Amino acid sequence: MTTGFDKFDDRIHDLAQRENECDGLFEEVKSGNGEKSLRYLALRDSCKELRKEIFKSAMSAGLTRERINTEIKEARNEKTATHARQI
C-alpha cells in the first residue's frame, strides 16, 4: 500500500518524465519537425496543470515551495541521467 508521500513522489516523477519529454519535443520542433508541435503544446499544458496540482497539494501538506522545487529538480536529473545511460 502506498502512503501519501509515495503518491506525491510518483506525481513528481511523472511530472519530471513529462517535462523531459516536453523539452525533447521542443528541440525537435525548433529543428523543423513542426508535426510534433501539437504533441508539444498538449504536453506543455498538461505539465503546467500537473505542476499546479503538485504545488497545491504539497503546500497544503506543509511542504515549502523550495522543497517542492528541489524534489522536482532531483527527479528531472534522475530521469535525465537514466535516459543518458540508456543511449
Backbone torsions as a table, in degrees:
resi	resn	phi	psi	omega
1	MET	NA	135.5	-178.8
2	THR	-89.5	147.5	177.0
3	THR	-89.3	174.8	178.1
4	GLY	-60.5	-38.3	-179.6
5	PHE	-69.4	-34.9	177.4
6	ASP	-61.2	-43.5	178.1
7	LYS	-63.3	-42.3	178.2
8	PHE	-61.6	-45.2	179.5
9	ASP	-63.2	-40.9	177.4
10	ASP	-61.5	-41.6	179.6
11	ARG	-66.1	-37.6	177.9
12	ILE	-65.1	-43.3	179.5
13	HIS	-66.7	-35.5	175.6
14	ASP	-63.4	-44.0	177.6
15	LEU	-60.9	-44.8	-179.7
16	ALA	-60.4	-42.4	179.6
17	GLN	-64.5	-45.0	179.0
18	ARG	-63.0	-43.2	-178.8
19	GLU	-65.8	-38.7	177.5
20	ASN	-65.3	-40.6	176.3
21	GLU	-64.4	-39.6	178.9
22	CYS	-62.6	-42.5	177.5
23	ASP	-60.1	-42.9	178.7
24	GLY	-64.1	-42.3	177.8
25	LEU	-64.2	-39.2	178.7
26	PHE	-60.2	-43.5	178.6
27	GLU	-63.6	-39.0	178.6
28	GLU	-66.3	-41.0	178.4
29	VAL	-63.1	-43.1	177.6
30	LYS	-62.1	-31.0	-178.7
31	SER	-82.2	3.0	175.8
32	GLY	106.0	5.3	178.2
33	ASN	-91.5	67.2	-175.7
34	GLY	-60.9	-23.4	179.6
35	GLU	-64.8	-15.7	179.7
36	LYS	-89.3	-3.5	-174.3
37	SER	-64.9	-36.9	179.4
38	LEU	-64.8	-41.4	176.9
39	ARG	-63.8	-40.7	178.7
40	TYR	-60.6	-48.2	-178.1
41	LEU	-62.8	-43.0	178.8
42	ALA	-63.8	-42.7	-179.9
43	LEU	-67.4	-41.2	178.2
44	ARG	-59.1	-45.6	-180.0
45	ASP	-65.9	-39.0	178.7
46	SER	-67.2	-33.9	177.0
47	CYS	-64.8	-42.1	178.7
48	LYS	-61.0	-44.4	179.9
49	GLU	-65.7	-44.6	179.8
50	LEU	-64.2	-40.9	178.4
51	ARG	-60.6	-43.9	178.5
52	LYS	-60.6	-45.1	179.3
53	GLU	-61.8	-43.1	180.0
54	ILE	-61.3	-48.3	-179.1
55	PHE	-62.8	-42.6	-178.5
56	LYS	-62.2	-49.1	-178.5
57	SER	-70.6	-36.8	-179.3
58	ALA	-68.6	-40.7	-179.8
59	MET	-69.9	-34.1	176.6
60	SER	-69.5	-22.7	176.6
61	ALA	-86.3	-2.1	175.7
62	GLY	99.1	5.0	177.9
63	LEU	-81.6	149.0	179.1
64	THR	-85.6	159.2	177.9
65	ARG	-59.6	-39.4	179.6
66	GLU	-63.3	-42.2	179.5
67	ARG	-63.3	-42.0	179.5
68	ILE	-64.1	-46.3	178.8
69	ASN	-60.4	-40.0	178.3
70	THR	-62.8	-44.8	179.0
71	GLU	-61.2	-43.2	-179.9
72	ILE	-65.6	-43.4	-179.9
73	LYS	-62.4	-43.1	178.9
74	GLU	-63.6	-41.5	179.1
75	ALA	-64.4	-39.6	178.3
76	ARG	-65.4	-40.3	178.9
77	ASN	-66.0	-38.3	177.2
78	GLU	-62.3	-45.1	-179.3
79	LYS	-65.1	-40.2	179.4
80	THR	-65.0	-43.6	179.5
81	ALA	-65.8	-40.2	179.1
82	THR	-64.9	-43.8	179.8
83	HIS	-63.8	-41.1	-179.9
84	ALA	-64.6	-37.1	178.8
85	ARG	-68.8	-31.1	-179.1
86	GLN	-72.5	-28.0	-179.1
87	ILE	-79.9	NA	NA
